[in-house]
Amino acid sequence: MEENKKNKAESEKEIVYSQTVKAGKRIYYIDVKKNRKDEMFLAITESKKVISGNSDEMQVNFEKHKIFLYREDFENFSQALHDAISFIQKEQGYAERDKDTTDSDLNFDIKF
C-alpha cells in the first residue's frame, strides 16, 4: 500500500520539459520535473522492449530503469559523462548508426 502511494506521488510530479531518444529496441526519456518544493530535477528513463514467449503467445513488455539527477550534481555528472564518452571515442572511434532490422513496425504510446 505504501509503495503504491510512493509510485503515484512520483508519477504525478510535474513534467516541465521532455525529450525522447529512440535507439533500436531502447527508448530514452529525458524529463525535467518539479518536486513538491518547485525545484527542478532531471529524470532519465531507459525503456527496453522485451519480447517473450513463442510466436503464438508472444508477449511484449518493457523493462524500465530510472536515474534522477539533482541540480547540485549536474556539473560533476556532466563532466564524468563527457569524459567517459570521449574515452570510448578515443579508444574505439565514433559509432556508425544503423537501422535495427529486428524491430517490427509496432508503435506504442507509453506514458509514465
N, C-alpha and C positions, 0 to 999 in steps of 0.2 A: 504494500500500500504506500509506504513512504517513498519507495523507488519510483512509483508511478507519479507521485507529486513532483519529485525532483525532475523527472523526464519532461513532464508537462510544463513546468516552470522554465526549463532550459529551452524548449521548443518555442515558447511564447516570447522570448527575448526579441526585441525589435531589430529587424534587419534593415540597415540604412544604405547598404551598398552590397552588390553581389556580382560575381563574375564566375563563369563556368569554363573549365578547360577540359576538352574531350581528348582522351589519349587511348585509343584502342578500346579494350574492354573496361577501361577505368575512366571515371569522370571525377574531376576535382572541382569542388565548390569552394570558392574563396569569398567568405562573407564578412562584412563589417557589421557587428551587432552592438547594441547598447545594453548595459546591465541596469539593474534597479537604480543605481546612483547616476544614471545617464552618462556613464563613461563608456567610451567605445573600445572594443577589442576585436581581434581577428580570430575567426573560426575557419579552419581549413578542414574540409571533409573529403576523404577519398572514398568513392563508391565503386566497388568492383563487381561486375556481373559474374555470377557463379551459376553454371548450369549443371544440374544433377539429374539422375535417372536415365532411363533409356528413351529411345525416340517415341515410344507410345505414351510414356508417362513422364515426359520431360518437365522439369521444374526450373524456373528462373528465379534466383534470389540475388540479393545484393549484400555483400559484406561492406560494412562502413567502419572507417577509422577516423577519429577526430583529433585535431590539435587546436588548443586555444592559446593564443598569444596576447599578452597584455602590453600596453604602451611602454612600460619600463623595460621590457625585454626586446623590443623591436630592433634596436641598433645592434645588439650582440647577436641576435638570431640572424638578422640580415647579413651581417659580416661573415658569420660562420657558414651560412648557405652559399654566399658568393664565393668564399674560399673553397668550399667543397666542390662546387660546380667547376670552378677554374682548375682545380686539381684534376678532376676527371677529364676535362677537355684537353689539358696539357698531356696527360698520360695516354688517352685513347682518341683524342680528336673530337670533332663535333659529330653528333649522331645524325644519320640520314633519316628523314621522316618518310615512312612508307605506310600505305594503307593496310590495315589489318584485314586480311581476306577471310578470317574466321568469323568475323561479325556478320550477323544477318541484318536485314533491314528492319528489325523490330525497333519501335520507338516507345519510350516510356517517359511519362511525366512524373517525376519524383519530387515530392515536397518533404522537407524536413521540419 
